[in-house]
Amino acid sequence: MVAAGDRGGERGWVTLWVLGLCVMVLFLGGVSLDLWRVLAERRELAATADAAARAGTGAIDEAAWRTGELRLDPAEAEALALDHLAAASAGGPAVDGRVGADDTTVTVELEREVELTLTRVLAGEGTITVRVRADARPLERG
């Protein structure tokens, strides 16, 4: 027969359950922190790529423009985009990227490694690579 206050060896189960819940909350907090860091880096990298591509569209081929054709000077467009990237990343984290241009479009592709914090324990990897691409074309205004 079991006494009124005795639960037959179930003492402490609430403590273990709460401890396990705390570990899960810490784990989910760490994963969400890393996720938000990756998303913030992606947003920043995308804005940089968009701005560099738009900067490159300022390289209008003037000879073609005088004949009524809207066309880019690819070499100048690449130089303008690269100058913008250099100015944007001065003093900030390193950005690996590629800039290309043709007669109609400037393309900027960037990538950056984002260091993980708490997720590193589970994933084994310490970084996530974030890649973005931006294309821009000059628009004729009437």
Buried (B, 14 or more C-beta within 10 A) or exposed (E): EEEEEEEEEEEEEEEEEEEEEEEEEEBEEBBEBBEEBBEEBBEBBBEBBBBBBBBBBBBBBEEBEEEEEBBBBBEBBBBBBBEBBEEBBEEEEEBEBEBBBEEEBBBBBBBBBBEBEBBBEEEEEEEBEBEBBBBBEBEEEE
